[in-house]
Amino acid sequence: EVQLMESGGGSVQAGGSLRLSCTTSGFTVEDSAMGWYRQAPGNECDLVSYISSDGSGYYADSVKGRFTISRDNAQNTVYLEMNTLKPEDTAVYYCASSRFATWVVRGTCASIYEIKYWGQGTQVTVSS
């Protein structure tokens, strides 16, 4: 059975940091394109970052320089280190695995065809 289990969300003040983890079972992150989407209230899912199987990464402009995605193949886990958090980073963050090398930057959560697997989401709340 395939599972993506996120953890690490929470409430922080602006300027703080959080590290999200996504531990998978049923497939290996090493061979997969893994990433993070987020959904703020009333919004669609926005692509935050992804890391390809070759290790190359992508970041949305809004998080460049503040967020870092990484992968621990031995732990079958993907991380999203989030620094200098802003109130506009408040959202539910979803771990995802893509079917393809390309990623959809915005869509309806859990209904984006390109995404093969979704996590259950973890809430991040940043207060000013």
MDAnalysis code that builds the backbone (N, CA, C; Angstrom):
import MDAnalysis as mda
import numpy as np

u = mda.Universe.empty(384, n_residues=128, atom_resindex=np.repeat(np.arange(128), 3), trajectory=True)
u.add_TopologyAttr("name", ["N", "CA", "C"] * 128)
u.add_TopologyAttr("resid", np.arange(1, 129))
u.add_TopologyAttr("resname", ["GLU", "VAL", "GLN", "LEU", "MET", "GLU", "SER", "GLY", "GLY", "GLY", "SER", "VAL", "GLN", "ALA", "GLY", "GLY", "SER", "LEU", "ARG", "LEU", "SER", "CYS", "THR", "THR", "SER", "GLY", "PHE", "THR", "VAL", "GLU", "ASP", "SER", "ALA", "MET", "GLY", "TRP", "TYR", "ARG", "GLN", "ALA", "PRO", "GLY", "ASN", "GLU", "CYS", "ASP", "LEU", "VAL", "SER", "TYR", "ILE", "SER", "SER", "ASP", "GLY", "SER", "GLY", "TYR", "TYR", "ALA", "ASP", "SER", "VAL", "LYS", "GLY", "ARG", "PHE", "THR", "ILE", "SER", "ARG", "ASP", "ASN", "ALA", "GLN", "ASN", "THR", "VAL", "TYR", "LEU", "GLU", "MET", "ASN", "THR", "LEU", "LYS", "PRO", "GLU", "ASP", "THR", "ALA", "VAL", "TYR", "TYR", "CYS", "ALA", "SER", "SER", "ARG", "PHE", "ALA", "THR", "TRP", "VAL", "VAL", "ARG", "GLY", "THR", "CYS", "ALA", "SER", "ILE", "TYR", "GLU", "ILE", "LYS", "TYR", "TRP", "GLY", "GLN", "GLY", "THR", "GLN", "VAL", "THR", "VAL", "SER", "SER"])
u.atoms.positions = np.array([
    [0.836, -1.188, 0.000],
    [0.000, 0.000, 0.000],
    [0.879, 1.248, 0.000],
    [0.556, 2.180, -0.867],
    [1.308, 3.425, -0.945],
    [0.782, 4.421, 0.092],
    [1.719, 4.998, 0.834],
    [1.360, 6.033, 1.799],
    [2.381, 7.152, 1.764],
    [1.898, 8.373, 1.927],
    [2.749, 9.536, 2.100],
    [2.307, 10.177, 3.412],
    [3.190, 10.230, 4.376],
    [2.833, 10.708, 5.708],
    [3.623, 11.961, 6.029],
    [2.904, 13.086, 6.100],
    [3.543, 14.356, 6.391],
    [3.565, 14.628, 7.889],
    [4.552, 15.373, 8.307],
    [4.638, 15.831, 9.691],
    [5.460, 17.106, 9.720],
    [5.428, 17.770, 10.865],
    [6.262, 18.954, 11.040],
    [5.537, 20.282, 10.942],
    [4.256, 20.255, 10.598],
    [3.521, 21.507, 10.548],
    [3.290, 22.063, 11.938],
    [2.784, 23.278, 11.998],
    [2.508, 23.891, 13.286],
    [2.293, 25.378, 13.145],
    [2.331, 26.060, 14.267],
    [2.132, 27.507, 14.317],
    [3.418, 28.186, 14.746],
    [3.820, 29.181, 13.989],
    [5.024, 29.943, 14.308],
    [4.756, 31.412, 14.062],
    [5.614, 32.236, 14.610],
    [5.553, 33.661, 14.325],
    [6.340, 33.964, 13.061],
    [5.994, 35.077, 12.445],
    [6.715, 35.517, 11.258],
    [8.211, 35.576, 11.555],
    [8.990, 35.111, 10.598],
    [10.432, 35.052, 10.774],
    [10.928, 33.726, 11.294],
    [10.010, 32.885, 11.741],
    [10.384, 31.589, 12.286],
    [10.621, 30.546, 11.214],
    [10.886, 29.332, 11.671],
    [11.216, 28.236, 10.767],
    [10.434, 26.983, 11.135],
    [10.195, 26.170, 10.131],
    [9.624, 24.847, 10.319],
    [10.263, 23.916, 9.304],
    [10.294, 22.630, 9.643],
    [10.736, 21.629, 8.683],
    [9.646, 20.588, 8.528],
    [9.146, 20.480, 7.315],
    [8.141, 19.471, 7.009],
    [8.829, 18.197, 6.536],
    [8.264, 17.073, 6.930],
    [8.771, 15.776, 6.496],
    [7.666, 15.020, 5.795],
    [8.047, 14.252, 4.808],
    [7.107, 13.390, 4.097],
    [7.765, 12.020, 3.977],
    [7.300, 11.100, 4.766],
    [7.840, 9.739, 4.752],
    [6.905, 8.857, 3.950],
    [7.494, 8.111, 3.030],
    [6.677, 7.320, 2.124],
    [6.845, 5.826, 2.363],
    [5.880, 5.082, 1.928],
    [5.959, 3.628, 1.906],
    [5.269, 3.159, 0.646],
    [5.712, 2.037, 0.141],
    [5.112, 1.482, -1.067],
    [5.819, 1.903, -2.346],
    [6.733, 2.864, -2.248],
    [7.549, 3.248, -3.398],
    [8.771, 3.988, -2.857],
    [9.763, 4.196, -3.693],
    [10.999, 4.825, -3.240],
    [11.083, 6.259, -3.743],
    [11.448, 7.164, -2.850],
    [11.571, 8.566, -3.242],
    [12.758, 8.770, -4.169],
    [13.742, 7.893, -4.068],
    [14.950, 8.038, -4.888],
    [14.620, 7.989, -6.374],
    [13.632, 7.186, -6.731],
    [13.287, 7.005, -8.143],
    [12.105, 7.852, -8.572],
    [11.680, 8.743, -7.702],
    [10.445, 9.469, -7.958],
    [10.666, 10.977, -7.947],
    [9.807, 11.676, -8.650],
    [9.764, 13.132, -8.572],
    [8.844, 13.485, -7.415],
    [9.406, 14.126, -6.404],
    [8.663, 14.437, -5.181],
    [8.566, 15.942, -4.992],
    [7.455, 16.382, -4.448],
    [7.309, 17.814, -4.261],
    [6.283, 18.171, -3.201],
    [6.088, 19.473, -3.068],
    [5.152, 20.013, -2.081],
    [4.242, 21.033, -2.759],
    [2.972, 20.881, -2.499],
    [1.970, 21.888, -2.854],
    [1.467, 22.513, -1.562],
    [0.829, 23.653, -1.697],
    [0.155, 24.234, -0.546],
    [-1.159, 24.858, -0.982],
    [-2.107, 24.844, -0.053],
    [-3.419, 25.413, -0.315],
    [-3.787, 26.354, 0.815],
    [-3.852, 27.632, 0.497],
    [-4.323, 28.623, 1.455],
    [-5.853, 28.654, 1.401],
    [-6.497, 29.124, 2.462],
    [-7.967, 29.155, 2.480],
    [-8.536, 29.881, 1.274],
    [-9.461, 29.234, 0.588],
    [-10.114, 29.844, -0.558],
    [-9.328, 29.775, -1.846],
    [-8.148, 29.187, -1.787],
    [-7.289, 29.117, -2.979],
    [-7.165, 27.694, -3.502],
    [-6.636, 27.581, -4.705],
    [-6.303, 26.274, -5.245],
    [-4.949, 25.839, -4.696],
    [-4.548, 24.629, -5.089],
    [-3.239, 24.123, -4.705],
    [-2.168, 24.786, -5.570],
    [-1.168, 25.326, -4.924],
    [-0.043, 25.936, -5.613],
    [1.218, 25.114, -5.388],
    [1.953, 24.904, -6.455],
    [3.216, 24.183, -6.346],
    [4.231, 25.049, -5.614],
    [4.827, 24.495, -4.593],
    [5.830, 25.213, -3.804],
    [7.235, 24.830, -4.255],
    [7.472, 23.545, -4.348],
    [8.815, 23.069, -4.667],
    [8.738, 21.610, -5.078],
    [9.699, 21.193, -5.898],
    [9.845, 19.769, -6.172],
    [11.318, 19.444, -6.373],
    [11.608, 18.161, -6.188],
    [12.940, 17.640, -6.435],
    [12.796, 16.441, -7.355],
    [13.558, 16.463, -8.430],
    [13.473, 15.392, -9.410],
    [14.329, 14.204, -8.973],
    [14.154, 13.101, -9.678],
    [14.924, 11.909, -9.343],
    [16.420, 12.142, -9.535],
    [16.785, 13.093, -10.406],
    [18.208, 13.393, -10.601],
    [18.727, 14.427, -9.601],
    [17.857, 14.860, -8.695],
    [18.267, 15.792, -7.644],
    [18.055, 17.257, -7.967],
    [17.676, 17.563, -9.183],
    [17.440, 18.961, -9.538],
    [16.144, 19.436, -8.884],
    [16.104, 20.719, -8.571],
    [14.965, 21.242, -7.823],
    [14.314, 22.439, -8.476],
    [13.132, 22.737, -7.991],
    [12.357, 23.900, -8.437],
    [11.750, 24.545, -7.210],
    [11.686, 25.876, -7.248],
    [11.023, 26.625, -6.183],
    [10.132, 27.691, -6.801],
    [8.966, 27.845, -6.244],
    [8.126, 28.966, -6.632],
    [8.838, 30.260, -6.268],
    [8.594, 31.294, -7.053],
    [9.261, 32.575, -6.795],
    [9.003, 33.073, -5.373],
    [7.825, 32.795, -4.866],
    [7.441, 33.312, -3.552],
    [8.241, 32.690, -2.404],
    [8.915, 31.564, -2.661],
    [9.648, 30.899, -1.576],
    [11.135, 30.779, -1.863],
    [11.588, 31.210, -3.031],
    [13.003, 31.110, -3.377],
    [13.859, 31.835, -2.352],
    [14.915, 31.161, -1.954],
    [15.823, 31.758, -0.990],
    [15.401, 31.531, 0.452],
    [14.182, 31.051, 0.671],
    [13.697, 30.814, 2.036],
    [13.420, 29.335, 2.304],
    [12.997, 28.605, 1.278],
    [12.651, 27.189, 1.436],
    [13.713, 26.334, 0.743],
    [13.941, 25.159, 1.307],
    [14.875, 24.209, 0.713],
    [14.261, 22.822, 0.751],
    [14.242, 22.174, -0.406],
    [13.740, 20.805, -0.476],
    [14.929, 19.850, -0.515],
    [14.765, 18.727, 0.162],
    [15.837, 17.739, 0.168],
    [15.219, 16.351, 0.294],
    [16.077, 15.365, 0.123],
    [15.585, 13.982, 0.082],
    [16.590, 13.096, 0.806],
    [16.082, 12.210, 1.644],
    [16.914, 11.207, 2.300],
    [16.471, 9.857, 1.764],
    [17.258, 9.317, 0.853],
    [16.856, 8.071, 0.205],
    [16.818, 6.899, 1.185],
    [17.734, 6.886, 2.110],
    [17.774, 5.792, 3.074],
    [16.530, 5.769, 3.963],
    [16.003, 6.957, 4.274],
    [14.801, 7.061, 5.113],
    [13.529, 7.126, 4.285],
    [13.680, 7.160, 2.958],
    [12.527, 7.285, 2.058],
    [11.669, 8.493, 2.433],
    [12.357, 9.593, 2.681],
    [11.702, 10.794, 3.197],
    [12.146, 12.017, 2.407],
    [11.195, 12.904, 2.197],
    [11.460, 14.190, 1.572],
    [11.179, 15.273, 2.604],
    [12.024, 16.296, 2.604],
    [11.901, 17.380, 3.575],
    [11.665, 18.710, 2.862],
    [11.002, 19.595, 3.572],
    [10.892, 20.978, 3.123],
    [11.265, 21.860, 4.301],
    [12.474, 22.417, 4.229],
    [12.942, 23.336, 5.262],
    [12.425, 24.716, 4.922],
    [11.700, 25.321, 5.851],
    [11.072, 26.615, 5.594],
    [11.606, 27.630, 6.605],
    [12.287, 28.630, 6.106],
    [12.867, 29.674, 6.949],
    [12.243, 31.020, 6.617],
    [12.452, 31.947, 7.530],
    [11.930, 33.313, 7.357],
    [10.469, 33.269, 6.924],
    [9.689, 32.535, 7.648],
    [8.287, 32.351, 7.294],
    [7.515, 33.650, 7.383],
    [6.547, 33.774, 6.489],
    [5.697, 34.962, 6.409],
    [4.240, 34.553, 6.616],
    [3.407, 35.474, 7.030],
    [1.969, 35.131, 7.181],
    [1.362, 34.567, 5.906],
    [1.843, 35.026, 4.751],
    [1.297, 34.521, 3.486],
    [1.720, 33.091, 3.171],
    [2.595, 32.522, 3.981],
    [2.946, 31.106, 3.841],
    [1.933, 30.201, 4.530],
    [0.996, 30.798, 5.251],
    [-0.029, 30.021, 5.938],
    [-0.860, 29.227, 4.937],
    [-0.919, 27.911, 5.143],
    [-1.611, 27.025, 4.205],
    [-1.544, 25.602, 4.735],
    [-2.302, 24.742, 4.093],
    [-2.109, 23.309, 4.265],
    [-1.085, 22.877, 3.226],
    [-0.063, 22.186, 3.676],
    [1.009, 21.745, 2.788],
    [0.853, 20.256, 2.507],
    [0.890, 19.925, 1.218],
    [0.700, 18.551, 0.786],
    [1.964, 18.027, 0.108],
    [2.375, 16.851, 0.518],
    [3.430, 16.138, -0.160],
    [2.839, 15.427, -1.367],
    [3.584, 15.361, -2.463],
    [3.058, 14.755, -3.677],
    [4.160, 14.082, -4.468],
    [3.754, 13.080, -5.211],
    [4.670, 12.403, -6.131],
    [4.084, 12.492, -7.527],
    [4.886, 12.965, -8.452],
    [4.396, 13.190, -9.805],
    [4.609, 11.970, -10.694],
    [3.680, 11.790, -11.618],
    [3.829, 10.728, -12.623],
    [4.915, 11.079, -13.635],
    [5.099, 12.372, -13.852],
    [5.952, 12.845, -14.928],
    [7.048, 13.767, -14.387],
    [7.945, 14.131, -15.285],
    [9.021, 15.047, -14.904],
    [8.514, 16.480, -14.789],
    [7.415, 16.799, -15.462],
    [6.871, 18.143, -15.394],
    [5.795, 18.202, -14.319],
    [5.625, 19.395, -13.763],
    [4.676, 19.597, -12.675],
    [3.697, 20.700, -13.025],
    [2.450, 20.489, -12.628],
    [1.420, 21.519, -12.750],
    [1.604, 22.507, -11.612],
    [1.614, 23.793, -11.923],
    [1.916, 24.780, -10.880],
    [0.687, 25.169, -10.060],
    [-0.499, 24.917, -10.591],
    [-1.703, 25.254, -9.831],
    [-2.849, 24.359, -10.286],
    [-3.670, 23.937, -9.338],
    [-4.830, 23.128, -9.680],
    [-5.629, 22.767, -8.454],
    [-6.643, 21.957, -8.668],
    [-7.483, 21.495, -7.564],
    [-6.764, 20.389, -6.829],
    [-6.569, 20.577, -5.539],
    [-5.824, 19.603, -4.748],
    [-6.413, 18.208, -4.906],
    [-5.540, 17.233, -5.009],
    [-5.898, 15.814, -5.113],
    [-6.570, 15.472, -6.426],
    [-6.759, 16.454, -7.327],
    [-7.379, 16.170, -8.613],
    [-6.469, 16.471, -9.787],
    [-5.240, 16.845, -9.502],
    [-4.282, 17.125, -10.568],
    [-3.825, 15.785, -11.131],
    [-4.124, 15.558, -12.407],
    [-3.877, 14.238, -13.007],
    [-2.404, 13.852, -12.926],
    [-1.511, 14.851, -13.089],
    [-0.079, 14.560, -13.123],
    [0.436, 14.006, -11.793],
    [-0.304, 14.241, -10.719],
    [0.143, 13.779, -9.412],
    [-0.395, 12.372, -9.154],
    [0.552, 11.455, -8.929],
    [0.184, 10.061, -8.730],
    [-0.242, 9.793, -7.302],
    [0.483, 10.389, -6.347],
    [0.193, 10.155, -4.936],
    [0.172, 11.479, -4.186],
    [-0.760, 11.596, -3.228],
    [-0.865, 12.769, -2.365],
    [-0.753, 12.334, -0.904],
    [-0.194, 13.230, -0.103],
    [-0.261, 13.032, 1.337],
    [-1.561, 13.618, 1.871],
    [-1.733, 13.515, 3.175],
    [-2.982, 13.970, 3.773],
    [-2.961, 15.457, 4.112],
    [-1.794, 16.056, 4.094],
    [-1.661, 17.485, 4.363],
    [-1.285, 17.782, 5.792],
    [-0.537, 18.865, 5.974],
    [-0.173, 19.327, 7.311],
    [-0.318, 20.844, 7.337],
    [-0.916, 21.343, 8.410],
    [-1.220, 22.769, 8.509],
    [0.003, 23.553, 8.966],
    [0.267, 24.635, 8.269],
    [1.296, 25.596, 8.676],
    [0.604, 26.944, 8.870],
    [0.755, 27.506, 10.051],
    [0.156, 28.796, 10.359],
    [1.241, 29.752, 10.828],
    [1.342, 30.886, 10.137],
    [2.356, 31.884, 10.473],
    [1.647, 33.156, 10.908],
    [1.899, 33.586, 12.113],
    [1.254, 34.782, 12.646],
    [2.203, 35.970, 12.573],
    [1.614, 37.129, 12.416],
    [2.434, 38.344, 12.284],
    [2.746, 38.958, 13.638],
])
